[in-house]
Amino acid sequence: MFDRDRWQEILNAIKKNKLRSALTAFGVFWAIFMLVVMMGSGNGLKNGITAGIQDFATNSGFMWSETTTKAYEGFKRGRHWNINNKDIEEIKDEVAGLEVISPRLSGWNLRNGENIVRGKRSAAFNVMGDYPSYRMIDPCTMVWGRYINDEDIRLKRKVCIIGEKVYEVMFDKDEDPVGEYIRVNGVYFMVVGVFRSNNPNINIGSNKKETVYMPFTSMQQTYNYGDNVHFFGITAKKGAKVKDIMEDVKVILQENHKLSPDDEEAVGKVDIENEIKTMGYIFLGIDILIWVVGLGTLIAGAVGVSNIMLIIVKERTKEIGIQRAIGARPRLVIGQILSESVFLTTIAGFIGLAFGTFVLYMVDLAVDASRAMAPPDEESFFLNPEIGLPIALASLAMLVFVGFVAGLIPALKAIRIKPIEALRHE
């Protein structure tokens, strides 16, 4: 392995056929380069999406009412029904495994024209009613002031928190909004906080940075929603599954509102726990696809190396015959062919690995530069394209293996050459 003469002979053979060696090495270089770039890009996509949902409760789900699709107990199909406060209390009391339930109101009918006014400024924004518990499902960071609290709910206070976009439009830069009033659809509410979402890639019901949130009870009373609940979020206790809890909740809603047990469309739902699990499978599929494409390209490069080594063995048939005639052992001949194959693939692959890593580094710098110029809460679906050290080491080990396999067939062919026949070869 460390025979100086052998390595000198390998280098001389490469220098003698520079173009052929370069073209052979390019196949391996390109395979590793593409594998690194695709793997890094896949990780960048995964990092970008997971960073935008990293604090969202993964053991959560949402449910709402839909139009019925089946007749039941004298009610015709196509009936619209509403979830109410009584349903929420019953679900709290009767559903085992439920950790948090947070009812919500969405003011779809409050966004008519420029519904938010402050002085001479006006704009159209979303309006929603929430409980403090919703922050346990979708955490946020308070830029100014505080979040909605239990006293706001109990006393039905006319207070609100606003998203960053609402703040930018309604207030001057760096102006303290806490204690100031805005008019929401004709009713004055005091701003008690400005929030920034920790999960900008998930928007349930509205774009959070363009939304005014007020206490659920205040919104119900102020805008005459009665006891209606437009939808609600839930989380499961440790060990419980969101899917099972949703089924229990569905049974309660069916009994309370006389919905057909066979009507799968009457209760709308989204299982965040299952969606995130599905997302994990998608990322796994992307990783498998990347490895399949990368390994396929690498195998194609290895075939090229193997073919070149066969040509080299044929060209050096007489030389190999002389070596065998003067007593060279088969393992010496095999070692010489394998060393040249492994050397060529390893050097080419290492260059491909280095160049691919450099490209990912440049892309990362470009992404960071674009994010620095974007708003702080701007959604990002691509972040930190990189490959880990284990992947890099695995790639290098794979290169050595590929080089070994690529040179093995030519090496075995070389030792099958009889010395007398090799000496007669022209």
C-alpha positions as a LaTeX table, in Angstrom:
\begin{tabular}{lrrr}
\hline
Residue & $x$ (\AA) & $y$ (\AA) & $z$ (\AA) \\
\hline
Met1 & 0.00 & 0.00 & 0.00 \\
Phe2 & 2.87 & 2.37 & 0.81 \\
Asp3 & 5.24 & 1.15 & $-1.89$ \\
Arg4 & 6.86 & 4.27 & $-3.35$ \\
Asp5 & 7.54 & 2.62 & $-6.71$ \\
Arg6 & 3.91 & 1.57 & $-7.03$ \\
Trp7 & 2.61 & 5.09 & $-6.45$ \\
Gln8 & 5.16 & 6.53 & $-8.82$ \\
Glu9 & 3.99 & 4.09 & $-11.44$ \\
Ile10 & 0.34 & 5.04 & $-10.81$ \\
Leu11 & 1.10 & 8.76 & $-11.18$ \\
Asn12 & 3.10 & 8.14 & $-14.35$ \\
Ala13 & 0.19 & 6.17 & $-15.84$ \\
Ile14 & $-2.23$ & 9.01 & $-15.06$ \\
Lys15 & 0.12 & 11.66 & $-16.51$ \\
Lys16 & 0.67 & 9.58 & $-19.62$ \\
Asn17 & $-3.06$ & 9.53 & $-20.38$ \\
Lys18 & $-4.22$ & 12.88 & $-18.95$ \\
Leu19 & $-7.36$ & 13.29 & $-21.04$ \\
Arg20 & $-8.53$ & 9.74 & $-20.48$ \\
Ser21 & $-7.86$ & 9.98 & $-16.75$ \\
Ala22 & $-9.65$ & 13.33 & $-16.51$ \\
Leu23 & $-12.73$ & 12.08 & $-18.36$ \\
Thr24 & $-12.81$ & 8.97 & $-16.21$ \\
Ala25 & $-12.47$ & 10.98 & $-13.00$ \\
Phe26 & $-15.17$ & 13.43 & $-14.10$ \\
Gly27 & $-17.85$ & 10.74 & $-13.92$ \\
Val28 & $-17.05$ & 10.08 & $-10.26$ \\
Phe29 & $-16.62$ & 13.81 & $-9.53$ \\
Trp30 & $-20.02$ & 14.62 & $-11.00$ \\
Ala31 & $-21.75$ & 11.79 & $-9.12$ \\
Ile32 & $-20.46$ & 12.92 & $-5.73$ \\
Phe33 & $-21.02$ & 16.59 & $-6.55$ \\
Met34 & $-24.66$ & 15.94 & $-7.49$ \\
Leu35 & $-25.21$ & 13.74 & $-4.44$ \\
Val36 & $-23.85$ & 16.43 & $-2.11$ \\
Val37 & $-25.81$ & 19.27 & $-3.75$ \\
Met38 & $-29.08$ & 17.31 & $-3.82$ \\
Met39 & $-28.66$ & 16.11 & $-0.24$ \\
Gly40 & $-27.82$ & 19.63 & 0.94 \\
Ser41 & $-30.79$ & 21.08 & $-0.96$ \\
Gly42 & $-33.10$ & 18.47 & 0.55 \\
Asn43 & $-31.81$ & 19.38 & 4.02 \\
Gly44 & $-32.28$ & 23.07 & 3.20 \\
Leu45 & $-35.92$ & 22.45 & 2.30 \\
Lys46 & $-36.43$ & 20.38 & 5.44 \\
Asn47 & $-34.74$ & 23.00 & 7.65 \\
Gly48 & $-36.76$ & 25.83 & 6.12 \\
Ile49 & $-40.12$ & 24.15 & 6.63 \\
Thr50 & $-39.40$ & 22.76 & 10.11 \\
Ala51 & $-37.97$ & 26.11 & 11.28 \\
Gly52 & $-41.29$ & 27.72 & 10.36 \\
Ile53 & $-43.29$ & 25.23 & 12.45 \\
Gln54 & $-40.76$ & 24.28 & 15.13 \\
Asp55 & $-42.77$ & 25.62 & 18.10 \\
Phe56 & $-46.21$ & 24.59 & 16.87 \\
Ala57 & $-47.77$ & 21.85 & 19.02 \\
Thr58 & $-47.20$ & 18.64 & 17.09 \\
Asn59 & $-49.84$ & 16.84 & 19.19 \\
Ser60 & $-52.63$ & 19.14 & 18.01 \\
Gly61 & $-55.61$ & 19.26 & 15.69 \\
Phe62 & $-58.50$ & 21.52 & 14.64 \\
Met63 & $-62.22$ & 20.86 & 14.19 \\
Trp64 & $-65.15$ & 22.89 & 12.80 \\
Ser65 & $-68.71$ & 22.51 & 11.53 \\
Glu66 & $-69.57$ & 21.71 & 7.90 \\
Thr67 & $-72.80$ & 21.29 & 5.96 \\
Thr68 & $-74.38$ & 17.87 & 6.46 \\
Thr69 & $-74.39$ & 15.45 & 3.52 \\
Lys70 & $-76.89$ & 12.94 & 4.90 \\
Ala71 & $-80.47$ & 13.21 & 6.22 \\
Tyr72 & $-80.88$ & 12.16 & 9.85 \\
Glu73 & $-83.74$ & 12.13 & 12.40 \\
Gly74 & $-86.04$ & 14.31 & 10.32 \\
Phe75 & $-83.34$ & 16.78 & 9.25 \\
Lys76 & $-82.63$ & 17.05 & 5.54 \\
Arg77 & $-79.16$ & 16.81 & 4.04 \\
Gly78 & $-77.47$ & 20.15 & 3.37 \\
Arg79 & $-78.23$ & 21.48 & 6.87 \\
His80 & $-75.75$ & 23.88 & 8.39 \\
Trp81 & $-75.12$ & 23.65 & 12.11 \\
Asn82 & $-72.91$ & 25.52 & 14.61 \\
Ile83 & $-70.60$ & 24.44 & 17.40 \\
Asn84 & $-71.46$ & 26.30 & 20.63 \\
Asn85 & $-70.06$ & 27.05 & 24.09 \\
Lys86 & $-71.94$ & 24.11 & 25.62 \\
Asp87 & $-70.15$ & 21.72 & 23.25 \\
Ile88 & $-66.77$ & 23.05 & 24.37 \\
Glu89 & $-67.59$ & 22.56 & 28.07 \\
Glu90 & $-68.89$ & 19.04 & 27.47 \\
Ile91 & $-65.81$ & 18.10 & 25.47 \\
Lys92 & $-63.59$ & 19.41 & 28.32 \\
Asp93 & $-65.44$ & 17.27 & 30.86 \\
Glu94 & $-65.92$ & 14.03 & 28.93 \\
Val95 & $-63.00$ & 13.47 & 26.54 \\
Ala96 & $-60.15$ & 11.55 & 28.13 \\
Gly97 & $-56.66$ & 12.34 & 26.91 \\
Leu98 & $-57.56$ & 15.94 & 26.06 \\
Glu99 & $-54.96$ & 18.39 & 27.33 \\
Val100 & $-55.99$ & 21.76 & 25.81 \\
Ile101 & $-59.09$ & 22.91 & 23.97 \\
Ser102 & $-59.16$ & 26.46 & 22.62 \\
Pro103 & $-62.31$ & 27.73 & 20.85 \\
Arg104 & $-61.89$ & 30.44 & 18.21 \\
Leu105 & $-64.03$ & 32.97 & 16.36 \\
Ser106 & $-63.14$ & 34.21 & 12.90 \\
Gly107 & $-64.68$ & 37.54 & 11.92 \\
Trp108 & $-65.27$ & 36.83 & 8.26 \\
Asn109 & $-68.23$ & 39.25 & 8.22 \\
Leu110 & $-66.13$ & 41.95 & 9.95 \\
Arg111 & $-63.73$ & 42.41 & 7.05 \\
Asn112 & $-65.89$ & 44.62 & 4.87 \\
Gly113 & $-63.83$ & 47.46 & 3.46 \\
Glu114 & $-61.32$ & 49.14 & 5.77 \\
Asn115 & $-62.46$ & 47.66 & 9.05 \\
Ile116 & $-59.51$ & 48.80 & 11.23 \\
Val117 & $-59.19$ & 52.53 & 11.90 \\
Arg118 & $-56.83$ & 54.65 & 14.02 \\
Gly119 & $-57.03$ & 58.37 & 13.57 \\
Lys120 & $-56.57$ & 59.07 & 9.87 \\
Arg121 & $-55.19$ & 55.61 & 9.18 \\
Ser122 & $-57.39$ & 52.77 & 8.04 \\
Ala123 & $-56.93$ & 49.34 & 6.48 \\
Ala124 & $-58.58$ & 45.95 & 6.06 \\
Phe125 & $-57.30$ & 43.21 & 8.36 \\
Asn126 & $-58.49$ & 39.89 & 9.75 \\
Val127 & $-60.25$ & 39.81 & 13.13 \\
Met128 & $-60.28$ & 36.76 & 15.40 \\
Gly129 & $-61.38$ & 35.88 & 18.92 \\
Asp130 & $-59.18$ & 33.65 & 21.05 \\
Tyr131 & $-58.59$ & 32.18 & 24.48 \\
Pro132 & $-55.17$ & 32.50 & 26.22 \\
Ser133 & $-54.82$ & 28.71 & 25.88 \\
Tyr134 & $-54.36$ & 29.05 & 22.12 \\
Arg135 & $-50.81$ & 30.19 & 22.79 \\
Met136 & $-50.08$ & 26.66 & 24.03 \\
Ile137 & $-50.91$ & 25.37 & 20.54 \\
Asp138 & $-49.27$ & 28.12 & 18.49 \\
Pro139 & $-46.66$ & 29.97 & 20.62 \\
Cys140 & $-45.69$ & 33.52 & 19.74 \\
Thr141 & $-43.24$ & 36.19 & 20.90 \\
Met142 & $-44.56$ & 39.46 & 22.28 \\
Val143 & $-42.75$ & 42.38 & 20.66 \\
Trp144 & $-44.74$ & 44.90 & 22.71 \\
Gly145 & $-46.94$ & 44.42 & 25.76 \\
Arg146 & $-48.70$ & 41.20 & 26.74 \\
Tyr147 & $-50.90$ & 38.41 & 25.43 \\
Ile148 & $-54.64$ & 38.01 & 26.09 \\
Asn149 & $-55.18$ & 36.68 & 29.64 \\
Asp150 & $-57.91$ & 34.97 & 31.68 \\
Glu151 & $-59.15$ & 38.24 & 33.18 \\
Asp152 & $-59.74$ & 39.60 & 29.68 \\
Ile153 & $-61.91$ & 36.55 & 29.01 \\
Arg154 & $-63.80$ & 36.71 & 32.33 \\
Leu155 & $-64.49$ & 40.45 & 32.21 \\
Lys156 & $-65.02$ & 40.52 & 28.43 \\
Arg157 & $-62.57$ & 43.39 & 28.13 \\
Lys158 & $-62.37$ & 45.36 & 24.92 \\
Val159 & $-58.65$ & 44.77 & 24.43 \\
Cys160 & $-56.70$ & 43.26 & 21.57 \\
Ile161 & $-53.28$ & 42.20 & 20.38 \\
Ile162 & $-52.15$ & 42.84 & 16.82 \\
Gly163 & $-49.82$ & 41.24 & 14.29 \\
Glu164 & $-46.70$ & 43.02 & 13.09 \\
Lys165 & $-48.20$ & 44.04 & 9.76 \\
Val166 & $-51.13$ & 45.68 & 11.55 \\
Tyr167 & $-48.63$ & 47.55 & 13.75 \\
Glu168 & $-46.64$ & 48.76 & 10.73 \\
Val169 & $-49.76$ & 50.19 & 9.09 \\
Met170 & $-51.49$ & 51.64 & 12.16 \\
Phe171 & $-48.49$ & 53.00 & 14.08 \\
Asp172 & $-45.29$ & 54.92 & 13.43 \\
Lys173 & $-41.99$ & 53.07 & 13.53 \\
Asp174 & $-40.85$ & 52.41 & 17.15 \\
Glu175 & $-44.06$ & 53.95 & 18.51 \\
Asp176 & $-45.28$ & 52.22 & 21.66 \\
Pro177 & $-48.79$ & 50.90 & 20.81 \\
Val178 & $-49.65$ & 49.61 & 24.29 \\
Gly179 & $-52.57$ & 51.57 & 25.71 \\
Glu180 & $-53.53$ & 53.08 & 22.36 \\
Tyr181 & $-56.96$ & 52.49 & 20.83 \\
Ile182 & $-57.98$ & 51.20 & 17.41 \\
Arg183 & $-61.51$ & 51.01 & 16.03 \\
Val184 & $-62.47$ & 47.51 & 14.93 \\
Asn185 & $-65.61$ & 47.54 & 12.80 \\
Gly186 & $-66.89$ & 50.62 & 14.62 \\
Val187 & $-65.96$ & 49.52 & 18.17 \\
Tyr188 & $-62.92$ & 50.81 & 20.07 \\
Phe189 & $-60.43$ & 48.29 & 21.48 \\
Met190 & $-57.30$ & 49.04 & 23.47 \\
Val191 & $-54.09$ & 47.52 & 22.13 \\
Val192 & $-52.30$ & 45.56 & 24.88 \\
Gly193 & $-49.65$ & 43.86 & 22.77 \\
Val194 & $-47.96$ & 43.25 & 19.44 \\
Phe195 & $-46.88$ & 39.71 & 18.68 \\
Arg196 & $-44.56$ & 37.92 & 16.29 \\
Ser197 & $-45.38$ & 34.36 & 15.27 \\
Asn198 & $-42.87$ & 31.64 & 16.12 \\
Asn199 & $-44.41$ & 29.51 & 13.38 \\
Pro200 & $-44.82$ & 31.71 & 10.28 \\
Asn201 & $-45.26$ & 28.71 & 7.99 \\
Ile202 & $-48.56$ & 27.71 & 9.64 \\
Asn203 & $-51.58$ & 30.00 & 9.41 \\
Ile204 & $-54.82$ & 28.64 & 10.87 \\
Gly205 & $-57.81$ & 30.76 & 9.91 \\
Ser206 & $-55.84$ & 33.85 & 8.89 \\
Asn207 & $-52.43$ & 35.32 & 8.14 \\
Lys208 & $-51.23$ & 35.99 & 11.68 \\
Lys209 & $-49.19$ & 39.11 & 11.01 \\
Glu210 & $-52.25$ & 40.71 & 9.37 \\
Thr211 & $-54.71$ & 39.86 & 12.15 \\
Val212 & $-56.24$ & 41.57 & 15.17 \\
Tyr213 & $-56.88$ & 39.14 & 18.04 \\
Met214 & $-59.33$ & 39.94 & 20.84 \\
Pro215 & $-60.71$ & 37.92 & 23.79 \\
Phe216 & $-63.11$ & 35.25 & 22.60 \\
Thr217 & $-65.89$ & 36.31 & 24.97 \\
Ser218 & $-65.52$ & 39.99 & 24.02 \\
Met219 & $-65.87$ & 39.17 & 20.34 \\
Gln220 & $-68.90$ & 36.96 & 20.95 \\
Gln221 & $-70.71$ & 39.70 & 22.87 \\
Thr222 & $-69.58$ & 42.78 & 20.92 \\
Tyr223 & $-70.43$ & 41.45 & 17.47 \\
Asn224 & $-73.51$ & 39.40 & 18.40 \\
Tyr225 & $-72.11$ & 35.93 & 17.72 \\
Gly226 & $-74.29$ & 34.51 & 20.48 \\
Asp227 & $-72.73$ & 31.29 & 21.77 \\
Asn228 & $-71.30$ & 30.24 & 18.40 \\
Val229 & $-67.82$ & 28.76 & 18.07 \\
His230 & $-66.44$ & 28.81 & 14.56 \\
Phe231 & $-63.74$ & 26.23 & 15.20 \\
Phe232 & $-61.45$ & 25.03 & 17.97 \\
Gly233 & $-57.95$ & 23.66 & 18.48 \\
Ile234 & $-57.03$ & 20.75 & 20.73 \\
Thr235 & $-53.90$ & 19.08 & 22.02 \\
Ala236 & $-53.48$ & 15.55 & 23.35 \\
Lys237 & $-51.91$ & 14.50 & 26.61 \\
Lys238 & $-48.71$ & 12.48 & 26.51 \\
Gly239 & $-49.45$ & 8.97 & 25.30 \\
Ala240 & $-52.79$ & 9.90 & 23.71 \\
Lys241 & $-53.36$ & 10.21 & 19.96 \\
Val242 & $-55.00$ & 13.24 & 18.40 \\
Lys243 & $-56.84$ & 10.97 & 15.97 \\
Asp244 & $-58.56$ & 9.08 & 18.83 \\
Ile245 & $-59.47$ & 12.29 & 20.66 \\
Met246 & $-61.01$ & 13.71 & 17.49 \\
Glu247 & $-63.18$ & 10.63 & 17.12 \\
Asp248 & $-64.44$ & 11.04 & 20.71 \\
Val249 & $-65.14$ & 14.75 & 20.09 \\
Lys250 & $-66.93$ & 13.89 & 16.86 \\
Val251 & $-69.28$ & 11.54 & 18.70 \\
Ile252 & $-70.22$ & 14.29 & 21.16 \\
Leu253 & $-70.90$ & 16.78 & 18.38 \\
Gln254 & $-72.99$ & 14.21 & 16.48 \\
Glu255 & $-75.14$ & 13.51 & 19.53 \\
Asn256 & $-75.57$ & 17.19 & 20.48 \\
His257 & $-76.51$ & 18.34 & 16.99 \\
Lys258 & $-78.27$ & 15.24 & 15.63 \\
Leu259 & $-75.74$ & 14.47 & 12.93 \\
Ser260 & $-75.71$ & 11.12 & 11.18 \\
Pro261 & $-72.96$ & 8.83 & 12.54 \\
Asp262 & $-72.27$ & 7.87 & 8.91 \\
Asp263 & $-71.86$ & 11.50 & 7.76 \\
Glu264 & $-68.09$ & 11.86 & 7.42 \\
Glu265 & $-68.37$ & 15.38 & 5.98 \\
Ala266 & $-70.48$ & 17.08 & 8.67 \\
Val267 & $-67.52$ & 17.68 & 10.99 \\
Gly268 & $-64.42$ & 19.21 & 9.44 \\
Lys269 & $-61.05$ & 18.40 & 10.94 \\
Val270 & $-57.33$ & 18.55 & 10.37 \\
Asp271 & $-54.98$ & 16.35 & 12.35 \\
Ile272 & $-51.72$ & 18.32 & 12.70 \\
Glu273 & $-50.07$ & 15.32 & 14.36 \\
Asn274 & $-50.81$ & 13.18 & 11.32 \\
Glu275 & $-49.87$ & 15.99 & 8.90 \\
Ile276 & $-46.45$ & 16.39 & 10.50 \\
Lys277 & $-45.95$ & 12.62 & 10.44 \\
Thr278 & $-46.87$ & 12.62 & 6.73 \\
Met279 & $-44.41$ & 15.46 & 6.18 \\
Gly280 & $-41.73$ & 13.30 & 7.78 \\
Tyr281 & $-42.52$ & 10.49 & 5.33 \\
Ile282 & $-42.29$ & 12.97 & 2.44 \\
Phe283 & $-38.85$ & 14.10 & 3.57 \\
Leu284 & $-37.81$ & 10.47 & 3.95 \\
Gly285 & $-39.00$ & 9.81 & 0.40 \\
Ile286 & $-37.01$ & 12.81 & $-0.86$ \\
Asp287 & $-33.89$ & 11.52 & 0.92 \\
Ile288 & $-34.35$ & 8.06 & $-0.60$ \\
Leu289 & $-34.87$ & 9.54 & $-4.06$ \\
Ile290 & $-31.72$ & 11.65 & $-3.69$ \\
Trp291 & $-29.67$ & 8.63 & $-2.64$ \\
Val292 & $-31.08$ & 6.50 & $-5.48$ \\
Val293 & $-30.25$ & 9.16 & $-8.08$ \\
Gly294 & $-26.85$ & 9.86 & $-6.52$ \\
Leu295 & $-25.89$ & 6.20 & $-6.23$ \\
Gly296 & $-27.11$ & 5.53 & $-9.77$ \\
Thr297 & $-24.88$ & 8.32 & $-11.06$ \\
Leu298 & $-22.00$ & 7.01 & $-8.95$ \\
Ile299 & $-22.45$ & 3.50 & $-10.29$ \\
Ala300 & $-22.37$ & 4.90 & $-13.82$ \\
Gly301 & $-19.09$ & 6.62 & $-12.94$ \\
Ala302 & $-17.74$ & 3.38 & $-11.46$ \\
Val303 & $-18.59$ & 1.51 & $-14.68$ \\
Gly304 & $-16.59$ & 4.12 & $-16.57$ \\
Val305 & $-13.63$ & 3.65 & $-14.24$ \\
Ser306 & $-13.88$ & $-0.13$ & $-14.57$ \\
Asn307 & $-13.92$ & 0.07 & $-18.38$ \\
Ile308 & $-10.88$ & 2.35 & $-18.38$ \\
Met309 & $-9.05$ & $-0.03$ & $-16.05$ \\
Leu310 & $-9.83$ & $-2.91$ & $-18.44$ \\
Ile311 & $-8.27$ & $-0.89$ & $-21.24$ \\
Ile312 & $-5.24$ & $-0.17$ & $-19.06$ \\
Val313 & $-4.85$ & $-3.87$ & $-18.24$ \\
Lys314 & $-5.01$ & $-4.71$ & $-21.94$ \\
Glu315 & $-2.37$ & $-2.08$ & $-22.76$ \\
Arg316 & $-0.10$ & $-3.39$ & $-20.02$ \\
Thr317 & $-0.57$ & $-7.08$ & $-20.77$ \\
Lys318 & 3.06 & $-7.59$ & $-21.74$ \\
Glu319 & 4.26 & $-5.67$ & $-18.69$ \\
Ile320 & 2.08 & $-7.82$ & $-16.42$ \\
Gly321 & 3.41 & $-10.96$ & $-18.14$ \\
Ile322 & 7.00 & $-9.89$ & $-17.45$ \\
Gln323 & 6.15 & $-9.23$ & $-13.80$ \\
Arg324 & 4.57 & $-12.67$ & $-13.48$ \\
Ala325 & 7.50 & $-14.31$ & $-15.30$ \\
Ile326 & 10.08 & $-12.91$ & $-12.89$ \\
Gly327 & 8.10 & $-14.03$ & $-9.85$ \\
Ala328 & 5.55 & $-11.34$ & $-9.05$ \\
Arg329 & 2.77 & $-12.79$ & $-6.92$ \\
Pro330 & $-0.90$ & $-12.38$ & $-8.00$ \\
Arg331 & $-1.66$ & $-10.17$ & $-5.00$ \\
Leu332 & 1.00 & $-7.71$ & $-6.15$ \\
Val333 & $-0.65$ & $-7.38$ & $-9.56$ \\
Ile334 & $-4.10$ & $-7.11$ & $-7.99$ \\
Gly335 & $-2.88$ & $-4.51$ & $-5.51$ \\
Gln336 & $-1.38$ & $-2.43$ & $-8.29$ \\
Ile337 & $-4.60$ & $-2.34$ & $-10.33$ \\
Leu338 & $-6.82$ & $-1.76$ & $-7.28$ \\
Ser339 & $-4.56$ & 1.00 & $-5.96$ \\
Glu340 & $-4.80$ & 2.90 & $-9.24$ \\
Ser341 & $-8.58$ & 2.51 & $-9.36$ \\
Val342 & $-9.12$ & 3.52 & $-5.73$ \\
Phe343 & $-6.72$ & 6.45 & $-6.07$ \\
Leu344 & $-8.46$ & 7.80 & $-9.15$ \\
Thr345 & $-11.99$ & 7.51 & $-7.72$ \\
Thr346 & $-11.04$ & 8.83 & $-4.28$ \\
Ile347 & $-9.27$ & 11.93 & $-5.60$ \\
Ala348 & $-12.08$ & 12.70 & $-8.06$ \\
Gly349 & $-14.75$ & 12.07 & $-5.41$ \\
Phe350 & $-12.98$ & 14.18 & $-2.81$ \\
Ile351 & $-12.81$ & 17.09 & $-5.25$ \\
Gly352 & $-16.52$ & 16.61 & $-6.02$ \\
Leu353 & $-17.30$ & 16.55 & $-2.29$ \\
Ala354 & $-15.29$ & 19.72 & $-1.68$ \\
Phe355 & $-16.79$ & 21.55 & $-4.65$ \\
Gly356 & $-20.34$ & 20.49 & $-3.71$ \\
Thr357 & $-19.80$ & 21.69 & $-0.13$ \\
Phe358 & $-18.49$ & 25.01 & $-1.47$ \\
Val359 & $-21.59$ & 25.46 & $-3.66$ \\
Leu360 & $-23.85$ & 24.77 & $-0.65$ \\
Tyr361 & $-21.86$ & 27.29 & 1.39 \\
Met362 & $-22.34$ & 29.98 & $-1.28$ \\
Val363 & $-26.07$ & 29.20 & $-1.49$ \\
Asp364 & $-26.30$ & 29.47 & 2.31 \\
Leu365 & $-24.65$ & 32.90 & 2.20 \\
Ala366 & $-27.12$ & 34.02 & $-0.49$ \\
Val367 & $-30.10$ & 32.75 & 1.56 \\
Asp368 & $-28.82$ & 34.53 & 4.69 \\
Ala369 & $-28.37$ & 37.76 & 2.73 \\
Ser370 & $-31.91$ & 37.60 & 1.36 \\
Arg371 & $-33.33$ & 36.86 & 4.83 \\
Ala372 & $-31.43$ & 39.81 & 6.31 \\
Met373 & $-33.21$ & 42.14 & 3.89 \\
Ala374 & $-36.63$ & 40.52 & 4.45 \\
Pro375 & $-39.04$ & 41.29 & 7.33 \\
Pro376 & $-38.25$ & 39.39 & 10.58 \\
Asp377 & $-41.34$ & 37.17 & 10.31 \\
Glu378 & $-41.07$ & 36.49 & 6.59 \\
Glu379 & $-41.83$ & 32.86 & 5.77 \\
Ser380 & $-38.77$ & 30.90 & 4.68 \\
Phe381 & $-39.04$ & 27.51 & 3.02 \\
Phe382 & $-35.29$ & 27.05 & 2.42 \\
Leu383 & $-32.71$ & 27.37 & 5.17 \\
Asn384 & $-29.17$ & 26.18 & 5.93 \\
Pro385 & $-28.51$ & 23.81 & 3.00 \\
Glu386 & $-25.83$ & 21.54 & 4.39 \\
Ile387 & $-24.64$ & 17.99 & 4.80 \\
Gly388 & $-23.49$ & 16.60 & 8.12 \\
Leu389 & $-20.12$ & 15.07 & 8.92 \\
Pro390 & $-21.57$ & 11.50 & 8.96 \\
Ile391 & $-22.84$ & 11.98 & 5.38 \\
Ala392 & $-19.44$ & 13.33 & 4.27 \\
Leu393 & $-17.60$ & 10.41 & 5.87 \\
Ala394 & $-20.09$ & 7.94 & 4.41 \\
Ser395 & $-19.52$ & 9.47 & 0.96 \\
Leu396 & $-15.75$ & 9.10 & 1.28 \\
Ala397 & $-16.12$ & 5.48 & 2.44 \\
Met398 & $-18.44$ & 4.83 & $-0.48$ \\
Leu399 & $-15.86$ & 6.27 & $-2.86$ \\
Val400 & $-13.20$ & 3.87 & $-1.63$ \\
Phe401 & $-15.63$ & 0.97 & $-1.99$ \\
Val402 & $-16.65$ & 2.04 & $-5.50$ \\
Gly403 & $-13.00$ & 2.39 & $-6.50$ \\
Phe404 & $-12.29$ & $-1.08$ & $-5.12$ \\
Val405 & $-15.21$ & $-2.66$ & $-6.98$ \\
Ala406 & $-14.38$ & $-0.77$ & $-10.19$ \\
Gly407 & $-10.83$ & $-2.12$ & $-10.15$ \\
Leu408 & $-11.61$ & $-5.63$ & $-8.96$ \\
Ile409 & $-12.80$ & $-7.06$ & $-12.30$ \\
Pro410 & $-9.82$ & $-5.70$ & $-14.28$ \\
Ala411 & $-7.47$ & $-6.92$ & $-11.52$ \\
Leu412 & $-8.91$ & $-10.44$ & $-11.60$ \\
Lys413 & $-8.62$ & $-10.44$ & $-15.38$ \\
Ala414 & $-4.98$ & $-9.36$ & $-15.09$ \\
Ile415 & $-3.96$ & $-12.30$ & $-12.89$ \\
Arg416 & $-5.67$ & $-14.77$ & $-15.25$ \\
Ile417 & $-3.23$ & $-13.82$ & $-17.98$ \\
Lys418 & $-0.62$ & $-16.55$ & $-18.43$ \\
Pro419 & 2.93 & $-15.17$ & $-18.43$ \\
Ile420 & 3.91 & $-16.92$ & $-21.69$ \\
Glu421 & 0.84 & $-15.56$ & $-23.51$ \\
Ala422 & 1.44 & $-12.08$ & $-22.08$ \\
Leu423 & 5.04 & $-12.07$ & $-23.35$ \\
Arg424 & 3.85 & $-12.90$ & $-26.87$ \\
His425 & 1.21 & $-10.09$ & $-26.75$ \\
Glu426 & 1.78 & $-7.22$ & $-29.16$ \\
\hline
\end{tabular}
